[in-house]
Amino acid sequence: MLTLVIGLALFFAIHLVPTQPPLRAGLVDRYGETAYKIAFAVVSLVGLALIVVGYAKLQAMPGKNPQLWFPPLWTRHLALALMVPSMVLLVAAYVPSRIRDAVKHPMLAAIKLWALAHLLANGDLASVVLFGSFLAWAVFDRISVKRRASGGLGPLGARSGGPILNDVLVVGAGVALYVGLLHGVHKLLVGVSPLG
C-alpha cells in the first residue's frame, strides 16, 4: 500500500501546482517554462509508475488488500460501458475536434468516468484509495479551472475545432484504445483482465 500511496502523493502534489496560478507562475518565473514542464513531466511519470506498480502488487496480494464490499455483476458491465466514452474523451484531449469543444475539458471528464467506472466494479481497499482519490482530484481540478487565467485548457491550449474527420479519428482511436485495454494492455499494466 505504501508504494501506491507514495505514487498518489507525488502525482497529485505536482498536479495541484497548476490549480494554484500564483504558485505555478512563481515556479515558471524562477526556473523557466521549459524546466517547469520537464519537472512536471518527470514527477508525474514517477508518480504514475509507482501507482501502477503499487496497485498491481496489491492486486496480486489479496491478504494485504482487504475486500470492503463485493460489487454485484451488473456493476462490471456498467464499468465496461463507461470506459468507452472515457477512452474517447481521453483521445479528445489531444485532438482539436468538436467533441473537445463540446466537453471543454475532456481529460478531466475522462478521468471522472474512468474513476467512477472502476469504483463501481471494485470493492477492495486499493481500488477505493486509487480510484476514489482520482475522482476527488478530477472534481477539484474541474472546479479550480474557473480560477485560472488560462482556463485550464489542457494539452492543446486554445486550439479548437478541426474538420469532422478529427471527430471520426477521436472516436476511432478511443475505441481502439478501449479494445486494446480489454485484450491485453490492462492485464499487462495491473495484472488483472477487465474481462474476468
C-alpha positions as CSV (number, residue, x, y, z in Angstrom):
1,M,0.0,0.0,0.0
2,L,2.9,2.3,0.7
3,T,4.1,2.3,-2.9
4,L,0.6,3.2,-4.1
5,V,0.2,6.0,-1.6
6,I,3.6,7.5,-2.3
7,G,2.8,7.4,-6.1
8,L,-0.5,9.1,-5.5
9,A,1.1,11.7,-3.3
10,L,3.7,12.6,-5.9
11,F,1.2,12.6,-8.8
12,F,-1.3,14.8,-7.1
13,A,1.3,17.1,-5.5
14,I,2.6,18.0,-8.9
15,H,-0.9,18.2,-10.4
16,L,-2.1,20.6,-7.7
17,V,0.5,23.1,-8.8
18,P,-1.4,24.3,-12.0
19,T,-4.6,24.7,-9.8
20,Q,-2.7,27.4,-7.9
21,P,-1.9,30.1,-10.6
22,P,0.4,32.2,-8.4
23,L,2.5,29.2,-7.4
24,R,2.8,28.0,-11.0
25,A,3.7,31.5,-12.1
26,G,6.3,31.8,-9.4
27,L,7.9,28.5,-10.4
28,V,8.0,29.4,-14.0
29,D,9.5,32.9,-13.2
30,R,12.2,31.3,-11.1
31,Y,13.1,28.3,-13.2
32,G,11.7,29.0,-16.7
33,E,8.8,27.4,-18.6
34,T,10.9,24.5,-20.0
35,A,12.4,23.5,-16.7
36,Y,8.9,23.6,-15.1
37,K,7.4,21.4,-17.8
38,I,10.3,18.9,-17.6
39,A,10.0,18.7,-13.8
40,F,6.2,18.4,-14.1
41,A,6.6,15.5,-16.6
42,V,9.3,13.7,-14.6
43,V,7.4,13.9,-11.3
44,S,4.2,12.9,-13.0
45,L,5.8,9.8,-14.7
46,V,7.5,8.7,-11.5
47,G,4.2,9.1,-9.5
48,L,2.3,7.2,-12.2
49,A,4.8,4.4,-12.4
50,L,4.7,4.0,-8.6
51,I,0.8,4.0,-8.7
52,V,0.8,1.2,-11.4
53,V,3.4,-0.9,-9.6
54,G,1.8,-0.4,-6.2
55,Y,-1.7,-1.2,-7.4
56,A,-0.5,-4.2,-9.3
57,K,1.4,-5.5,-6.3
58,L,-1.7,-5.2,-4.1
59,Q,-3.9,-6.9,-6.7
60,A,-1.5,-9.9,-6.6
61,M,-1.6,-10.0,-2.7
62,P,-5.2,-10.3,-1.6
63,G,-4.1,-10.7,2.1
64,K,-2.7,-7.1,2.0
65,N,-5.7,-5.7,0.1
66,P,-8.9,-6.4,2.0
67,Q,-12.2,-6.6,0.2
68,L,-14.5,-3.9,1.6
69,W,-17.6,-5.0,-0.4
70,F,-18.5,-7.3,-3.2
71,P,-19.9,-5.4,-6.2
72,P,-22.8,-7.1,-8.0
73,L,-22.1,-8.4,-11.5
74,W,-24.1,-5.6,-13.2
75,T,-21.5,-3.0,-12.0
76,R,-18.8,-4.7,-14.1
77,H,-21.0,-4.4,-17.2
78,L,-21.7,-0.8,-16.4
79,A,-18.0,-0.1,-15.8
80,L,-17.1,-1.7,-19.2
81,A,-19.7,0.5,-20.9
82,L,-18.5,3.7,-19.1
83,M,-14.9,3.0,-20.3
84,V,-15.9,3.5,-24.0
85,P,-16.7,7.3,-23.6
86,S,-13.8,7.6,-21.2
87,M,-11.3,6.5,-23.8
88,V,-12.9,8.6,-26.5
89,L,-12.7,11.7,-24.2
90,L,-9.1,10.8,-23.3
91,V,-8.1,11.0,-27.0
92,A,-10.2,14.1,-27.5
93,A,-8.0,15.9,-25.0
94,Y,-5.2,15.7,-27.6
95,V,-7.0,16.3,-30.9
96,P,-8.7,19.5,-31.9
97,S,-12.3,18.4,-32.5
98,R,-16.0,19.3,-32.0
99,I,-16.0,16.7,-29.2
100,R,-13.3,18.5,-27.4
101,D,-15.1,21.9,-27.9
102,A,-18.4,20.5,-26.6
103,V,-16.9,18.9,-23.5
104,K,-14.5,21.7,-22.8
105,H,-12.2,19.6,-20.5
106,P,-12.3,16.1,-22.0
107,M,-9.3,14.9,-20.0
108,L,-11.0,15.6,-16.7
109,A,-14.2,14.2,-17.9
110,A,-12.4,11.0,-19.0
111,I,-10.7,10.7,-15.6
112,K,-14.0,11.1,-13.8
113,L,-15.7,8.4,-15.9
114,W,-12.6,6.1,-15.6
115,A,-12.5,6.5,-11.8
116,L,-16.3,6.1,-11.3
117,A,-16.3,3.0,-13.5
118,H,-13.6,1.4,-11.5
119,L,-15.1,2.4,-8.2
120,L,-18.3,0.7,-9.3
121,A,-16.6,-2.5,-10.3
122,N,-14.1,-2.9,-7.5
123,G,-14.6,-3.2,-3.8
124,D,-11.1,-3.7,-2.5
125,L,-9.2,-1.2,-0.4
126,A,-6.6,-0.4,-3.0
127,S,-9.2,0.4,-5.6
128,V,-11.1,2.7,-3.3
129,V,-7.9,4.5,-2.5
130,L,-6.8,4.7,-6.1
131,F,-10.0,5.5,-7.9
132,G,-11.6,7.5,-5.1
133,S,-8.6,9.8,-5.0
134,F,-8.5,10.3,-8.8
135,L,-12.3,11.0,-8.8
136,A,-11.9,13.6,-6.0
137,W,-8.9,15.2,-7.7
138,A,-10.7,15.4,-11.1
139,V,-13.7,17.1,-9.5
140,F,-11.4,19.5,-7.6
141,D,-9.4,20.3,-10.7
142,R,-12.5,21.0,-12.8
143,I,-13.8,23.4,-10.1
144,S,-10.3,25.1,-10.0
145,V,-10.3,25.7,-13.8
146,K,-12.5,28.7,-13.3
147,R,-9.8,30.5,-11.2
148,R,-7.1,30.0,-13.8
149,A,-6.3,32.7,-16.4
150,S,-5.6,30.1,-19.0
151,G,-8.9,28.4,-18.3
152,G,-7.0,25.1,-17.7
153,L,-7.4,24.3,-21.4
154,G,-5.3,21.2,-21.3
155,P,-2.7,19.9,-23.7
156,L,-4.0,21.7,-26.8
157,G,-4.3,25.1,-25.1
158,A,-6.8,27.4,-27.0
159,R,-6.8,25.3,-30.2
160,S,-10.3,24.3,-31.1
161,G,-12.5,23.0,-33.9
162,G,-10.9,20.9,-36.7
163,P,-12.5,19.1,-39.6
164,I,-15.2,16.4,-39.0
165,L,-12.5,13.9,-39.8
166,N,-10.9,14.7,-36.4
167,D,-14.1,13.7,-34.6
168,V,-14.0,10.4,-36.5
169,L,-10.4,10.0,-35.6
170,V,-11.1,10.7,-31.9
171,V,-13.9,8.1,-31.8
172,G,-11.9,5.5,-33.7
173,A,-8.7,5.9,-31.7
174,G,-10.7,5.9,-28.4
175,V,-12.5,2.7,-29.4
176,A,-9.1,1.1,-30.5
177,L,-7.6,2.1,-27.1
178,Y,-10.6,0.6,-25.3
179,V,-10.3,-2.7,-27.3
180,G,-6.5,-2.8,-26.6
181,L,-7.1,-2.4,-22.9
182,L,-9.7,-5.2,-23.0
183,H,-7.4,-7.6,-24.8
184,G,-4.2,-7.5,-23.0
185,V,-2.9,-4.0,-22.1
186,H,-4.9,-3.7,-18.9
187,K,-3.7,-7.2,-17.7
188,L,-0.1,-6.2,-18.7
189,L,-0.3,-3.0,-16.7
190,V,-2.0,-4.1,-13.5
191,G,-2.2,-7.9,-13.7
192,V,-6.0,-8.1,-13.9
193,S,-8.1,-8.6,-17.0
194,P,-11.2,-6.4,-17.2
195,L,-13.0,-9.4,-18.9
196,G,-12.6,-11.5,-15.8
